[in-house]
Amino acid sequence: MKVKVLLCCCVLLTACGGVDPNSPLGKRQTIFKQMLNTSEELGGMLRGRIPFDAAQFAVGAKHLDELSRQPWQHFPAVQEPDGGSDARDEVWQRQERFQQLARELEAATGALAAGSAQPGQTSASLAPLVQRVEDGCEGCHKEFRVY
């Protein structure tokens, strides 16, 4: 009986504060986490934390480009009521600017994917393209994310 009560409590506690993975918030959080993990790996290769492998870098850059086009569809037209989002109200109030920054990020990840697919790339030659992607992320976060 004690085990059942303990198990029940654990299940209830994990349900509290959790985000439904099928909700718009859950879907975009998943994509943003995947983007972060991918960009950290690419940045690690450029900064020497991970050995640079041009072929693997190109695969990661292509994946990041694909991911960068996905989260925006999961921002509903109307803000979710206190759903635990880190997005500021401005996302919904300034949609034109938000969408502009999303397109700029997509352009930056597209340029990174195209550049990394070219033969003979080095970490030094790819660094400015990665910096453009990082700047895109940071710019949007500064305007639209709650810290």
C-alpha positions in Angstrom: 0.0 0.0 0.0 2.8 2.4 0.9 4.4 1.8 -2.6 1.1 2.6 -4.3 0.7 5.9 -2.4 4.3 6.8 -3.1 3.9 6.0 -6.8 0.7 8.0 -6.9 2.4 11.0 -5.3 5.3 10.9 -7.7 3.0 10.8 -10.7 1.0 13.7 -9.4 4.1 15.7 -8.7 5.5 15.2 -12.1 2.2 16.2 -13.7 2.3 19.5 -11.7 4.1 22.3 -13.6 4.7 20.1 -16.6 4.0 21.3 -20.1 1.8 19.2 -22.4 4.2 18.1 -25.1 1.4 18.2 -27.6 0.5 21.8 -26.8 1.9 24.7 -28.9 4.1 25.6 -26.0 5.4 22.1 -25.6 6.1 21.7 -29.3 8.0 25.0 -29.6 10.0 24.3 -26.4 11.0 20.9 -27.8 12.2 22.5 -31.1 14.0 25.3 -29.3 15.8 22.8 -27.1 16.8 20.8 -30.2 18.1 24.1 -31.8 20.1 24.9 -28.6 21.7 21.4 -28.5 22.6 21.5 -32.2 24.0 25.1 -32.0 26.0 24.2 -28.9 27.6 21.3 -30.8 28.5 23.5 -33.7 29.8 26.2 -31.4 31.8 23.6 -29.5 33.5 22.6 -32.8 34.4 26.2 -33.6 35.7 26.9 -30.1 37.8 23.7 -29.7 35.7 22.0 -27.1 34.8 19.3 -29.7 37.2 18.3 -32.5 36.2 20.1 -35.7 34.8 17.7 -38.3 33.7 19.6 -41.5 31.3 16.8 -42.6 29.6 16.5 -39.2 29.5 20.3 -39.0 27.6 20.4 -42.3 25.1 17.8 -41.1 24.5 19.8 -37.9 24.2 23.1 -39.8 21.6 21.6 -42.1 19.7 20.2 -39.2 19.8 23.6 -37.4 18.5 25.2 -40.6 15.6 22.7 -40.7 14.8 23.3 -37.1 14.9 27.1 -37.4 11.9 27.0 -39.7 9.7 25.0 -37.3 8.9 26.8 -34.0 7.1 29.8 -35.5 4.0 27.7 -36.5 3.6 26.8 -32.8 3.0 30.4 -31.7 -0.8 30.6 -31.8 -2.5 33.8 -33.1 -3.7 34.5 -29.5 -1.4 34.2 -26.5 -2.0 31.2 -24.3 -3.4 32.0 -20.8 -0.4 31.8 -18.4 0.9 28.6 -19.9 4.4 28.9 -18.4 5.9 30.4 -21.6 9.1 32.4 -21.6 7.7 34.5 -24.4 6.9 38.1 -23.6 3.5 39.6 -24.4 5.2 41.5 -27.2 5.4 38.3 -29.3 1.6 38.7 -29.9 1.5 42.5 -29.7 4.4 43.0 -32.2 3.9 40.1 -34.6 5.4 41.9 -37.6 8.7 42.4 -35.8 8.7 38.9 -34.3 8.1 37.4 -37.8 10.9 39.6 -39.2 13.4 38.3 -36.7 12.2 34.8 -37.4 12.9 35.2 -41.1 16.3 36.8 -40.3 17.2 33.7 -38.2 16.1 31.4 -41.0 18.2 33.4 -43.5 21.2 33.1 -41.2 20.8 29.3 -40.7 20.3 28.9 -44.4 23.6 30.7 -45.1 25.3 28.6 -42.5 24.0 25.4 -44.0 25.0 26.5 -47.5 28.4 27.7 -46.4 29.2 24.6 -44.4 28.3 22.4 -47.4 31.1 24.0 -49.5 34.3 22.0 -49.7 37.4 23.1 -47.7 35.5 24.8 -44.9 37.4 25.4 -41.7 36.3 26.5 -38.2 37.7 29.9 -39.0 35.8 30.3 -42.2 32.5 29.2 -40.6 32.8 31.3 -37.5 31.3 34.5 -39.0 28.3 32.4 -40.2 27.8 30.9 -36.8 28.1 34.3 -35.2 25.3 35.6 -37.5 23.1 32.7 -36.3 23.9 33.4 -32.6 23.3 37.1 -33.1 19.9 36.3 -34.6 18.9 34.1 -31.6 20.2 36.8 -29.1 18.4 39.6 -30.8 15.0 37.9 -30.7 15.6 36.8 -27.1 16.4 40.3 -26.1 13.1 41.7 -27.5 10.7 38.8 -27.0 11.9 36.4 -24.2 11.4 36.7 -20.5 14.6 36.0 -18.5 
